[in-house]
Amino acid sequence: MREDWPEPVTVVGRPVRGLVGESRRSAHLFTLEPGTVLYGSLTARCGTELTLPQVEWLQPGAGMPCECCLALAPGLAA
């Protein structure tokens, strides 16, 4: 992401098909900071770590959400 981007961006991804069982292919939330170069792996809010080739990127709202990621998302606390 460009370093002059004004704020962090949250993206949604899940493990690619075949990496884990279908019931474990939750949609995780990943925060990308401005100026960050993506390489190696990413860590979701819940702590799940995936290498870039292991991530299937999703549109927001797609897939079964990871409940831990949602609980740790800012602004969503009840």
N, CA, C and O atoms as a Maestro MAE file, in Angstrom:
{
 s_m_m2io_version
 :::
 2.0.0
}

f_m_ct {
 s_m_title
 :::
 protein
 m_atom[312] {
  # First column is atom index #
  i_m_mmod_type
  r_m_x_coord
  r_m_y_coord
  r_m_z_coord
  i_m_residue_number
  s_m_chain_name
  s_m_pdb_residue_name
  s_m_pdb_atom_name
  i_m_atomic_number
  :::
  1 25 0.845 -1.165 0.000 1 A "MET " " N  " 7
  2 3 0.000 0.000 0.000 1 A "MET " " CA " 6
  3 2 0.896 1.235 0.000 1 A "MET " " C  " 6
  4 15 1.967 1.241 0.606 1 A "MET " " O  " 8
  5 25 0.450 2.256 -0.673 2 A "ARG " " N  " 7
  6 3 1.232 3.494 -0.750 2 A "ARG " " CA " 6
  7 2 1.429 4.082 0.635 2 A "ARG " " C  " 6
  8 15 0.531 4.020 1.475 2 A "ARG " " O  " 8
  9 25 2.601 4.653 0.874 3 A "GLU " " N  " 7
  10 3 2.887 5.213 2.198 3 A "GLU " " CA " 6
  11 2 2.134 6.506 2.463 3 A "GLU " " C  " 6
  12 15 2.009 6.916 3.617 3 A "GLU " " O  " 8
  13 25 1.625 7.162 1.414 4 A "ASP " " N  " 7
  14 3 0.873 8.394 1.634 4 A "ASP " " CA " 6
  15 2 -0.634 8.147 1.797 4 A "ASP " " C  " 6
  16 15 -1.417 9.096 1.849 4 A "ASP " " O  " 8
  17 25 -1.039 6.869 1.877 5 A "TRP " " N  " 7
  18 3 -2.444 6.561 2.117 5 A "TRP " " CA " 6
  19 2 -2.787 7.080 3.509 5 A "TRP " " C  " 6
  20 15 -1.977 6.933 4.424 5 A "TRP " " O  " 8
  21 25 -3.967 7.687 3.701 6 A "PRO " " N  " 7
  22 3 -4.249 8.390 4.954 6 A "PRO " " CA " 6
  23 2 -4.459 7.521 6.193 6 A "PRO " " C  " 6
  24 15 -4.279 8.007 7.310 6 A "PRO " " O  " 8
  25 25 -4.830 6.265 6.034 7 A "GLU " " N  " 7
  26 3 -5.111 5.435 7.207 7 A "GLU " " CA " 6
  27 2 -5.000 3.960 6.863 7 A "GLU " " C  " 6
  28 15 -4.983 3.601 5.685 7 A "GLU " " O  " 8
  29 25 -4.922 3.091 7.881 8 A "PRO " " N  " 7
  30 3 -4.878 1.649 7.620 8 A "PRO " " CA " 6
  31 2 -6.144 1.172 6.900 8 A "PRO " " C  " 6
  32 15 -7.207 1.781 7.019 8 A "PRO " " O  " 8
  33 25 -6.010 0.083 6.161 9 A "VAL " " N  " 7
  34 3 -7.122 -0.513 5.425 9 A "VAL " " CA " 6
  35 2 -7.311 -1.942 5.923 9 A "VAL " " C  " 6
  36 15 -6.339 -2.670 6.127 9 A "VAL " " O  " 8
  37 25 -8.560 -2.337 6.115 10 A "THR " " N  " 7
  38 3 -8.864 -3.709 6.509 10 A "THR " " CA " 6
  39 2 -9.307 -4.481 5.274 10 A "THR " " C  " 6
  40 15 -10.197 -4.048 4.542 10 A "THR " " O  " 8
  41 25 -8.671 -5.635 5.052 11 A "VAL " " N  " 7
  42 3 -9.025 -6.498 3.927 11 A "VAL " " CA " 6
  43 2 -9.482 -7.849 4.473 11 A "VAL " " C  " 6
  44 15 -9.165 -8.212 5.606 11 A "VAL " " O  " 8
  45 25 -10.227 -8.586 3.655 12 A "VAL " " N  " 7
  46 3 -10.806 -9.858 4.074 12 A "VAL " " CA " 6
  47 2 -10.193 -10.978 3.235 12 A "VAL " " C  " 6
  48 15 -10.121 -10.880 2.010 12 A "VAL " " O  " 8
  49 25 -9.756 -12.037 3.905 13 A "GLY " " N  " 7
  50 3 -9.206 -13.186 3.199 13 A "GLY " " CA " 6
  51 2 -9.427 -14.456 3.996 13 A "GLY " " C  " 6
  52 15 -9.637 -14.417 5.208 13 A "GLY " " O  " 8
  53 25 -9.378 -15.574 3.307 14 A "ARG " " N  " 7
  54 3 -9.518 -16.871 3.969 14 A "ARG " " CA " 6
  55 2 -8.515 -17.843 3.361 14 A "ARG " " C  " 6
  56 15 -7.986 -17.589 2.279 14 A "ARG " " O  " 8
  57 25 -8.249 -18.954 4.045 15 A "PRO " " N  " 7
  58 3 -7.336 -19.945 3.478 15 A "PRO " " CA " 6
  59 2 -7.858 -20.471 2.142 15 A "PRO " " C  " 6
  60 15 -9.059 -20.683 1.974 15 A "PRO " " O  " 8
  61 25 -6.948 -20.677 1.200 16 A "VAL " " N  " 7
  62 3 -7.339 -21.199 -0.110 16 A "VAL " " CA " 6
  63 2 -7.919 -22.605 0.036 16 A "VAL " " C  " 6
  64 15 -7.630 -23.318 0.996 16 A "VAL " " O  " 8
  65 25 -8.730 -22.977 -0.926 17 A "ARG " " N  " 7
  66 3 -9.360 -24.302 -0.939 17 A "ARG " " CA " 6
  67 2 -8.277 -25.386 -0.894 17 A "ARG " " C  " 6
  68 15 -7.299 -25.330 -1.639 17 A "ARG " " O  " 8
  69 25 -8.465 -26.364 -0.016 18 A "GLY " " N  " 7
  70 3 -7.537 -27.485 0.103 18 A "GLY " " CA " 6
  71 2 -6.496 -27.303 1.203 18 A "GLY " " C  " 6
  72 15 -5.874 -28.281 1.618 18 A "GLY " " O  " 8
  73 25 -6.292 -26.089 1.682 19 A "LEU " " N  " 7
  74 3 -5.309 -25.849 2.744 19 A "LEU " " CA " 6
  75 2 -5.826 -26.366 4.082 19 A "LEU " " C  " 6
  76 15 -5.088 -26.983 4.851 19 A "LEU " " O  " 8
  77 25 -7.098 -26.108 4.346 20 A "VAL " " N  " 7
  78 3 -7.775 -26.596 5.549 20 A "VAL " " CA " 6
  79 2 -9.140 -27.128 5.129 20 A "VAL " " C  " 6
  80 15 -9.558 -26.928 3.988 20 A "VAL " " O  " 8
  81 25 -9.829 -27.793 6.028 21 A "GLY " " N  " 7
  82 3 -11.176 -28.279 5.735 21 A "GLY " " CA " 6
  83 2 -12.130 -27.117 5.512 21 A "GLY " " C  " 6
  84 15 -11.892 -26.011 5.996 21 A "GLY " " O  " 8
  85 25 -13.203 -27.366 4.785 22 A "GLU " " N  " 7
  86 3 -14.163 -26.307 4.458 22 A "GLU " " CA " 6
  87 2 -14.710 -25.608 5.696 22 A "GLU " " C  " 6
  88 15 -14.948 -24.401 5.665 22 A "GLU " " O  " 8
  89 25 -14.912 -26.343 6.780 23 A "SER " " N  " 7
  90 3 -15.477 -25.729 7.981 23 A "SER " " CA " 6
  91 2 -14.491 -24.782 8.665 23 A "SER " " C  " 6
  92 15 -14.887 -24.010 9.538 23 A "SER " " O  " 8
  93 25 -13.208 -24.829 8.280 24 A "ARG " " N  " 7
  94 3 -12.185 -23.958 8.872 24 A "ARG " " CA " 6
  95 2 -11.781 -22.817 7.939 24 A "ARG " " C  " 6
  96 15 -10.838 -22.084 8.237 24 A "ARG " " O  " 8
  97 25 -12.473 -22.659 6.826 25 A "ARG " " N  " 7
  98 3 -12.140 -21.601 5.873 25 A "ARG " " CA " 6
  99 2 -12.865 -20.299 6.212 25 A "ARG " " C  " 6
  100 15 -13.587 -19.742 5.384 25 A "ARG " " O  " 8
  101 25 -12.664 -19.832 7.425 26 A "SER " " N  " 7
  102 3 -13.296 -18.590 7.878 26 A "SER " " CA " 6
  103 2 -12.678 -17.389 7.190 26 A "SER " " C  " 6
  104 15 -11.504 -17.396 6.819 26 A "SER " " O  " 8
  105 25 -13.492 -16.361 7.028 27 A "ALA " " N  " 7
  106 3 -13.025 -15.093 6.451 27 A "ALA " " CA " 6
  107 2 -12.399 -14.263 7.568 27 A "ALA " " C  " 6
  108 15 -13.085 -13.838 8.498 27 A "ALA " " O  " 8
  109 25 -11.094 -14.039 7.467 28 A "HIS " " N  " 7
  110 3 -10.336 -13.305 8.476 28 A "HIS " " CA " 6
  111 2 -10.156 -11.843 8.067 28 A "HIS " " C  " 6
  112 15 -10.203 -11.504 6.885 28 A "HIS " " O  " 8
  113 25 -9.951 -10.991 9.066 29 A "LEU " " N  " 7
  114 3 -9.694 -9.565 8.828 29 A "LEU " " CA " 6
  115 2 -8.198 -9.290 8.994 29 A "LEU " " C  " 6
  116 15 -7.598 -9.628 10.014 29 A "LEU " " O  " 8
  117 25 -7.619 -8.676 7.980 30 A "PHE " " N  " 7
  118 3 -6.201 -8.306 7.984 30 A "PHE " " CA " 6
  119 2 -6.103 -6.790 7.862 30 A "PHE " " C  " 6
  120 15 -6.765 -6.194 7.013 30 A "PHE " " O  " 8
  121 25 -5.294 -6.169 8.690 31 A "THR " " N  " 7
  122 3 -5.099 -4.725 8.634 31 A "THR " " CA " 6
  123 2 -3.805 -4.427 7.903 31 A "THR " " C  " 6
  124 15 -2.744 -4.933 8.270 31 A "THR " " O  " 8
  125 25 -3.894 -3.600 6.861 32 A "LEU " " N  " 7
  126 3 -2.720 -3.185 6.098 32 A "LEU " " CA " 6
  127 2 -2.398 -1.741 6.452 32 A "LEU " " C  " 6
  128 15 -3.241 -0.854 6.323 32 A "LEU " " O  " 8
  129 25 -1.175 -1.521 6.897 33 A "GLU " " N  " 7
  130 3 -0.726 -0.184 7.276 33 A "GLU " " CA " 6
  131 2 -0.142 0.528 6.052 33 A "GLU " " C  " 6
  132 15 0.482 -0.113 5.206 33 A "GLU " " O  " 8
  133 25 -0.335 1.837 5.951 34 A "PRO " " N  " 7
  134 3 0.254 2.588 4.838 34 A "PRO " " CA " 6
  135 2 1.770 2.397 4.790 34 A "PRO " " C  " 6
  136 15 2.441 2.416 5.822 34 A "PRO " " O  " 8
  137 25 2.293 2.215 3.590 35 A "GLY " " N  " 7
  138 3 3.725 2.044 3.386 35 A "GLY " " CA " 6
  139 2 4.232 0.630 3.593 35 A "GLY " " C  " 6
  140 15 5.419 0.370 3.391 35 A "GLY " " O  " 8
  141 25 3.360 -0.295 3.991 36 A "THR " " N  " 7
  142 3 3.761 -1.678 4.232 36 A "THR " " CA " 6
  143 2 3.926 -2.418 2.912 36 A "THR " " C  " 6
  144 15 3.061 -2.352 2.039 36 A "THR " " O  " 8
  145 25 5.035 -3.114 2.778 37 A "VAL " " N  " 7
  146 3 5.265 -3.965 1.607 37 A "VAL " " CA " 6
  147 2 4.840 -5.376 1.995 37 A "VAL " " C  " 6
  148 15 5.308 -5.917 2.996 37 A "VAL " " O  " 8
  149 25 3.961 -5.964 1.206 38 A "LEU " " N  " 7
  150 3 3.484 -7.311 1.504 38 A "LEU " " CA " 6
  151 2 4.454 -8.352 0.965 38 A "LEU " " C  " 6
  152 15 4.746 -8.396 -0.230 38 A "LEU " " O  " 8
  153 25 4.943 -9.186 1.869 39 A "TYR " " N  " 7
  154 3 5.781 -10.321 1.493 39 A "TYR " " CA " 6
  155 2 5.714 -11.330 2.633 39 A "TYR " " C  " 6
  156 15 5.378 -10.967 3.760 39 A "TYR " " O  " 8
  157 25 6.023 -12.557 2.361 40 A "GLY " " N  " 7
  158 3 6.026 -13.562 3.424 40 A "GLY " " CA " 6
  159 2 4.635 -13.931 3.865 40 A "GLY " " C  " 6
  160 15 3.928 -14.659 3.168 40 A "GLY " " O  " 8
  161 25 4.236 -13.433 5.024 41 A "SER " " N  " 7
  162 3 2.935 -13.806 5.567 41 A "SER " " CA " 6
  163 2 2.229 -12.606 6.177 41 A "SER " " C  " 6
  164 15 2.823 -11.553 6.412 41 A "SER " " O  " 8
  165 25 0.943 -12.804 6.425 42 A "LEU " " N  " 7
  166 3 0.098 -11.802 7.076 42 A "LEU " " CA " 6
  167 2 -0.516 -12.445 8.311 42 A "LEU " " C  " 6
  168 15 -0.766 -13.650 8.337 42 A "LEU " " O  " 8
  169 25 -0.754 -11.641 9.322 43 A "THR " " N  " 7
  170 3 -1.402 -12.134 10.532 43 A "THR " " CA " 6
  171 2 -2.748 -11.434 10.681 43 A "THR " " C  " 6
  172 15 -2.829 -10.205 10.679 43 A "THR " " O  " 8
  173 25 -3.800 -12.235 10.810 44 A "ALA " " N  " 7
  174 3 -5.152 -11.705 10.988 44 A "ALA " " CA " 6
  175 2 -5.308 -11.162 12.404 44 A "ALA " " C  " 6
  176 15 -4.472 -11.410 13.273 44 A "ALA " " O  " 8
  177 25 -6.375 -10.429 12.621 45 A "ARG " " N  " 7
  178 3 -6.636 -9.871 13.958 45 A "ARG " " CA " 6
  179 2 -6.693 -10.956 15.025 45 A "ARG " " C  " 6
  180 15 -6.313 -10.719 16.172 45 A "ARG " " O  " 8
  181 25 -7.162 -12.140 14.659 46 A "CYS " " N  " 7
  182 3 -7.294 -13.238 15.619 46 A "CYS " " CA " 6
  183 2 -5.983 -13.967 15.878 46 A "CYS " " C  " 6
  184 15 -5.905 -14.806 16.775 46 A "CYS " " O  " 8
  185 25 -4.944 -13.649 15.092 47 A "GLY " " N  " 7
  186 3 -3.656 -14.314 15.248 47 A "GLY " " CA " 6
  187 2 -3.365 -15.372 14.200 47 A "GLY " " C  " 6
  188 15 -2.248 -15.887 14.145 47 A "GLY " " O  " 8
  189 25 -4.338 -15.709 13.369 48 A "THR " " N  " 7
  190 3 -4.110 -16.670 12.287 48 A "THR " " CA " 6
  191 2 -3.096 -16.094 11.310 48 A "THR " " C  " 6
  192 15 -3.248 -14.964 10.848 48 A "THR " " O  " 8
  193 25 -2.062 -16.868 10.995 49 A "GLU " " N  " 7
  194 3 -1.031 -16.418 10.068 49 A "GLU " " CA " 6
  195 2 -1.106 -17.232 8.782 49 A "GLU " " C  " 6
  196 15 -1.141 -18.462 8.812 49 A "GLU " " O  " 8
  197 25 -1.131 -16.533 7.661 50 A "LEU " " N  " 7
  198 3 -1.176 -17.170 6.343 50 A "LEU " " CA " 6
  199 2 -0.109 -16.536 5.455 50 A "LEU " " C  " 6
  200 15 0.106 -15.325 5.498 50 A "LEU " " O  " 8
  201 25 0.558 -17.366 4.647 51 A "THR " " N  " 7
  202 3 1.465 -16.806 3.655 51 A "THR " " CA " 6
  203 2 0.622 -16.248 2.516 51 A "THR " " C  " 6
  204 15 -0.528 -16.653 2.344 51 A "THR " " O  " 8
  205 25 1.169 -15.337 1.746 52 A "LEU " " N  " 7
  206 3 0.393 -14.702 0.674 52 A "LEU " " CA " 6
  207 2 -0.227 -15.705 -0.299 52 A "LEU " " C  " 6
  208 15 -1.386 -15.527 -0.671 52 A "LEU " " O  " 8
  209 25 0.499 -16.768 -0.736 53 A "PRO " " N  " 7
  210 3 -0.141 -17.727 -1.653 53 A "PRO " " CA " 6
  211 2 -1.267 -18.534 -1.000 53 A "PRO " " C  " 6
  212 15 -2.056 -19.168 -1.701 53 A "PRO " " O  " 8
  213 25 -1.349 -18.518 0.327 54 A "GLN " " N  " 7
  214 3 -2.386 -19.270 1.029 54 A "GLN " " CA " 6
  215 2 -3.668 -18.473 1.229 54 A "GLN " " C  " 6
  216 15 -4.633 -18.992 1.790 54 A "GLN " " O  " 8
  217 25 -3.696 -17.213 0.776 55 A "VAL " " N  " 7
  218 3 -4.861 -16.352 1.015 55 A "VAL " " CA " 6
  219 2 -5.735 -16.238 -0.231 55 A "VAL " " C  " 6
  220 15 -5.253 -15.924 -1.319 55 A "VAL " " O  " 8
  221 25 -7.017 -16.497 -0.054 56 A "GLU " " N  " 7
  222 3 -8.017 -16.198 -1.083 56 A "GLU " " CA " 6
  223 2 -8.668 -14.891 -0.641 56 A "GLU " " C  " 6
  224 15 -9.348 -14.847 0.385 56 A "GLU " " O  " 8
  225 25 -8.460 -13.829 -1.415 57 A "TRP " " N  " 7
  226 3 -9.000 -12.516 -1.054 57 A "TRP " " CA " 6
  227 2 -10.475 -12.473 -1.377 57 A "TRP " " C  " 6
  228 15 -10.906 -12.980 -2.412 57 A "TRP " " O  " 8
  229 25 -11.258 -11.865 -0.486 58 A "LEU " " N  " 7
  230 3 -12.710 -11.819 -0.623 58 A "LEU " " CA " 6
  231 2 -13.215 -10.384 -0.609 58 A "LEU " " C  " 6
  232 15 -12.547 -9.477 -0.112 58 A "LEU " " O  " 8
  233 25 -14.405 -10.199 -1.162 59 A "GLN " " N  " 7
  234 3 -15.105 -8.924 -1.048 59 A "GLN " " CA " 6
  235 2 -15.656 -8.835 0.382 59 A "GLN " " C  " 6
  236 15 -16.013 -9.862 0.959 59 A "GLN " " O  " 8
  237 25 -15.732 -7.642 0.960 60 A "PRO " " N  " 7
  238 3 -16.329 -7.521 2.291 60 A "PRO " " CA " 6
  239 2 -17.733 -8.120 2.313 60 A "PRO " " C  " 6
  240 15 -18.530 -7.891 1.404 60 A "PRO " " O  " 8
  241 25 -18.021 -8.878 3.347 61 A "GLY " " N  " 7
  242 3 -19.316 -9.524 3.487 61 A "GLY " " CA " 6
  243 2 -19.375 -10.933 2.923 61 A "GLY " " C  " 6
  244 15 -20.360 -11.637 3.145 61 A "GLY " " O  " 8
  245 25 -18.350 -11.363 2.202 62 A "ALA " " N  " 7
  246 3 -18.335 -12.710 1.619 62 A "ALA " " CA " 6
  247 2 -17.717 -13.695 2.612 62 A "ALA " " C  " 6
  248 15 -16.860 -13.325 3.414 62 A "ALA " " O  " 8
  249 25 -18.150 -14.925 2.551 63 A "GLY " " N  " 7
  250 3 -17.582 -15.978 3.384 63 A "GLY " " CA " 6
  251 2 -18.104 -15.958 4.811 63 A "GLY " " C  " 6
  252 15 -18.719 -14.990 5.259 63 A "GLY " " O  " 8
  253 25 -17.841 -17.057 5.511 64 A "MET " " N  " 7
  254 3 -18.235 -17.173 6.920 64 A "MET " " CA " 6
  255 2 -17.200 -16.429 7.760 64 A "MET " " C  " 6
  256 15 -16.023 -16.786 7.728 64 A "MET " " O  " 8
  257 25 -17.605 -15.410 8.507 65 A "PRO " " N  " 7
  258 3 -16.632 -14.600 9.240 65 A "PRO " " CA " 6
  259 2 -15.992 -15.345 10.409 65 A "PRO " " C  " 6
  260 15 -16.622 -16.183 11.054 65 A "PRO " " O  " 8
  261 25 -14.747 -15.026 10.661 66 A "CYS " " N  " 7
  262 3 -14.050 -15.500 11.855 66 A "CYS " " CA " 6
  263 2 -14.581 -14.689 13.028 66 A "CYS " " C  " 6
  264 15 -14.434 -13.468 13.055 66 A "CYS " " O  " 8
  265 25 -15.192 -15.352 13.985 67 A "GLU " " N  " 7
  266 3 -15.796 -14.648 15.118 67 A "GLU " " CA " 6
  267 2 -14.768 -13.898 15.948 67 A "GLU " " C  " 6
  268 15 -15.058 -12.815 16.457 67 A "GLU " " O  " 8
  269 25 -13.570 -14.453 16.092 68 A "CYS " " N  " 7
  270 3 -12.520 -13.779 16.867 68 A "CYS " " CA " 6
  271 2 -12.093 -12.484 16.170 68 A "CYS " " C  " 6
  272 15 -11.924 -11.457 16.828 68 A "CYS " " O  " 8
  273 25 -11.918 -12.524 14.846 69 A "CYS " " N  " 7
  274 3 -11.557 -11.322 14.105 69 A "CYS " " CA " 6
  275 2 -12.610 -10.234 14.273 69 A "CYS " " C  " 6
  276 15 -12.287 -9.063 14.471 69 A "CYS " " O  " 8
  277 25 -13.889 -10.644 14.190 70 A "LEU " " N  " 7
  278 3 -14.981 -9.683 14.346 70 A "LEU " " CA " 6
  279 2 -14.986 -9.076 15.744 70 A "LEU " " C  " 6
  280 15 -15.188 -7.873 15.906 70 A "LEU " " O  " 8
  281 25 -14.762 -9.920 16.758 71 A "ALA " " N  " 7
  282 3 -14.766 -9.435 18.135 71 A "ALA " " CA " 6
  283 2 -13.643 -8.443 18.383 71 A "ALA " " C  " 6
  284 15 -13.773 -7.562 19.233 71 A "ALA " " O  " 8
  285 25 -12.537 -8.575 17.650 72 A "LEU " " N  " 7
  286 3 -11.379 -7.695 17.829 72 A "LEU " " CA " 6
  287 2 -11.376 -6.499 16.888 72 A "LEU " " C  " 6
  288 15 -10.456 -5.682 16.924 72 A "LEU " " O  " 8
  289 25 -12.405 -6.392 16.042 73 A "ALA " " N  " 7
  290 3 -12.488 -5.272 15.110 73 A "ALA " " CA " 6
  291 2 -12.899 -4.003 15.852 73 A "ALA " " C  " 6
  292 15 -13.830 -4.037 16.656 73 A "ALA " " O  " 8
  293 25 -12.216 -2.880 15.593 74 A "PRO " " N  " 7
  294 3 -12.583 -1.648 16.278 74 A "PRO " " CA " 6
  295 2 -13.958 -1.141 15.857 74 A "PRO " " C  " 6
  296 15 -14.369 -1.300 14.708 74 A "PRO " " O  " 8
  297 25 -14.649 -0.537 16.792 75 A "GLY " " N  " 7
  298 3 -15.946 0.055 16.487 75 A "GLY " " CA " 6
  299 2 -17.105 -0.908 16.432 75 A "GLY " " C  " 6
  300 15 -18.229 -0.498 16.140 75 A "GLY " " O  " 8
  301 25 -16.865 -2.188 16.707 76 A "LEU " " N  " 7
  302 3 -17.945 -3.155 16.636 76 A "LEU " " CA " 6
  303 2 -18.371 -3.661 18.009 76 A "LEU " " C  " 6
  304 15 -19.257 -4.509 18.108 76 A "LEU " " O  " 8
  305 25 -17.753 -3.153 19.060 77 A "ALA " " N  " 7
  306 3 -18.096 -3.621 20.402 77 A "ALA " " CA " 6
  307 2 -19.501 -3.169 20.774 77 A "ALA " " C  " 6
  308 15 -19.928 -2.069 20.423 77 A "ALA " " O  " 8
  309 25 -20.201 -4.024 21.482 78 A "ALA " " N  " 7
  310 3 -21.587 -3.698 21.884 78 A "ALA " " CA " 6
  311 2 -21.606 -2.930 23.191 78 A "ALA " " C  " 6
  312 15 -22.676 -2.573 23.682 78 A "ALA " " O  " 8
  :::
 }
 m_bond[311] {
  # First column is bond index #
  i_m_from
  i_m_to
  i_m_order
  :::
  1 1 2 1
  2 2 3 1
  3 3 4 2
  4 3 5 1
  5 5 6 1
  6 6 7 1
  7 7 8 2
  8 7 9 1
  9 9 10 1
  10 10 11 1
  11 11 12 2
  12 11 13 1
  13 13 14 1
  14 14 15 1
  15 15 16 2
  16 15 17 1
  17 17 18 1
  18 18 19 1
  19 19 20 2
  20 19 21 1
  21 21 22 1
  22 22 23 1
  23 23 24 2
  24 23 25 1
  25 25 26 1
  26 26 27 1
  27 27 28 2
  28 27 29 1
  29 29 30 1
  30 30 31 1
  31 31 32 2
  32 31 33 1
  33 33 34 1
  34 34 35 1
  35 35 36 2
  36 35 37 1
  37 37 38 1
  38 38 39 1
  39 39 40 2
  40 39 41 1
  41 41 42 1
  42 42 43 1
  43 43 44 2
  44 43 45 1
  45 45 46 1
  46 46 47 1
  47 47 48 2
  48 47 49 1
  49 49 50 1
  50 50 51 1
  51 51 52 2
  52 51 53 1
  53 53 54 1
  54 54 55 1
  55 55 56 2
  56 55 57 1
  57 57 58 1
  58 58 59 1
  59 59 60 2
  60 59 61 1
  61 61 62 1
  62 62 63 1
  63 63 64 2
  64 63 65 1
  65 65 66 1
  66 66 67 1
  67 67 68 2
  68 67 69 1
  69 69 70 1
  70 70 71 1
  71 71 72 2
  72 71 73 1
  73 73 74 1
  74 74 75 1
  75 75 76 2
  76 75 77 1
  77 77 78 1
  78 78 79 1
  79 79 80 2
  80 79 81 1
  81 81 82 1
  82 82 83 1
  83 83 84 2
  84 83 85 1
  85 85 86 1
  86 86 87 1
  87 87 88 2
  88 87 89 1
  89 89 90 1
  90 90 91 1
  91 91 92 2
  92 91 93 1
  93 93 94 1
  94 94 95 1
  95 95 96 2
  96 95 97 1
  97 97 98 1
  98 98 99 1
  99 99 100 2
  100 99 101 1
  101 101 102 1
  102 102 103 1
  103 103 104 2
  104 103 105 1
  105 105 106 1
  106 106 107 1
  107 107 108 2
  108 107 109 1
  109 109 110 1
  110 110 111 1
  111 111 112 2
  112 111 113 1
  113 113 114 1
  114 114 115 1
  115 115 116 2
  116 115 117 1
  117 117 118 1
  118 118 119 1
  119 119 120 2
  120 119 121 1
  121 121 122 1
  122 122 123 1
  123 123 124 2
  124 123 125 1
  125 125 126 1
  126 126 127 1
  127 127 128 2
  128 127 129 1
  129 129 130 1
  130 130 131 1
  131 131 132 2
  132 131 133 1
  133 133 134 1
  134 134 135 1
  135 135 136 2
  136 135 137 1
  137 137 138 1
  138 138 139 1
  139 139 140 2
  140 139 141 1
  141 141 142 1
  142 142 143 1
  143 143 144 2
  144 143 145 1
  145 145 146 1
  146 146 147 1
  147 147 148 2
  148 147 149 1
  149 149 150 1
  150 150 151 1
  151 151 152 2
  152 151 153 1
  153 153 154 1
  154 154 155 1
  155 155 156 2
  156 155 157 1
  157 157 158 1
  158 158 159 1
  159 159 160 2
  160 159 161 1
  161 161 162 1
  162 162 163 1
  163 163 164 2
  164 163 165 1
  165 165 166 1
  166 166 167 1
  167 167 168 2
  168 167 169 1
  169 169 170 1
  170 170 171 1
  171 171 172 2
  172 171 173 1
  173 173 174 1
  174 174 175 1
  175 175 176 2
  176 175 177 1
  177 177 178 1
  178 178 179 1
  179 179 180 2
  180 179 181 1
  181 181 182 1
  182 182 183 1
  183 183 184 2
  184 183 185 1
  185 185 186 1
  186 186 187 1
  187 187 188 2
  188 187 189 1
  189 189 190 1
  190 190 191 1
  191 191 192 2
  192 191 193 1
  193 193 194 1
  194 194 195 1
  195 195 196 2
  196 195 197 1
  197 197 198 1
  198 198 199 1
  199 199 200 2
  200 199 201 1
  201 201 202 1
  202 202 203 1
  203 203 204 2
  204 203 205 1
  205 205 206 1
  206 206 207 1
  207 207 208 2
  208 207 209 1
  209 209 210 1
  210 210 211 1
  211 211 212 2
  212 211 213 1
  213 213 214 1
  214 214 215 1
  215 215 216 2
  216 215 217 1
  217 217 218 1
  218 218 219 1
  219 219 220 2
  220 219 221 1
  221 221 222 1
  222 222 223 1
  223 223 224 2
  224 223 225 1
  225 225 226 1
  226 226 227 1
  227 227 228 2
  228 227 229 1
  229 229 230 1
  230 230 231 1
  231 231 232 2
  232 231 233 1
  233 233 234 1
  234 234 235 1
  235 235 236 2
  236 235 237 1
  237 237 238 1
  238 238 239 1
  239 239 240 2
  240 239 241 1
  241 241 242 1
  242 242 243 1
  243 243 244 2
  244 243 245 1
  245 245 246 1
  246 246 247 1
  247 247 248 2
  248 247 249 1
  249 249 250 1
  250 250 251 1
  251 251 252 2
  252 251 253 1
  253 253 254 1
  254 254 255 1
  255 255 256 2
  256 255 257 1
  257 257 258 1
  258 258 259 1
  259 259 260 2
  260 259 261 1
  261 261 262 1
  262 262 263 1
  263 263 264 2
  264 263 265 1
  265 265 266 1
  266 266 267 1
  267 267 268 2
  268 267 269 1
  269 269 270 1
  270 270 271 1
  271 271 272 2
  272 271 273 1
  273 273 274 1
  274 274 275 1
  275 275 276 2
  276 275 277 1
  277 277 278 1
  278 278 279 1
  279 279 280 2
  280 279 281 1
  281 281 282 1
  282 282 283 1
  283 283 284 2
  284 283 285 1
  285 285 286 1
  286 286 287 1
  287 287 288 2
  288 287 289 1
  289 289 290 1
  290 290 291 1
  291 291 292 2
  292 291 293 1
  293 293 294 1
  294 294 295 1
  295 295 296 2
  296 295 297 1
  297 297 298 1
  298 298 299 1
  299 299 300 2
  300 299 301 1
  301 301 302 1
  302 302 303 1
  303 303 304 2
  304 303 305 1
  305 305 306 1
  306 306 307 1
  307 307 308 2
  308 307 309 1
  309 309 310 1
  310 310 311 1
  311 311 312 2
  :::
 }
}
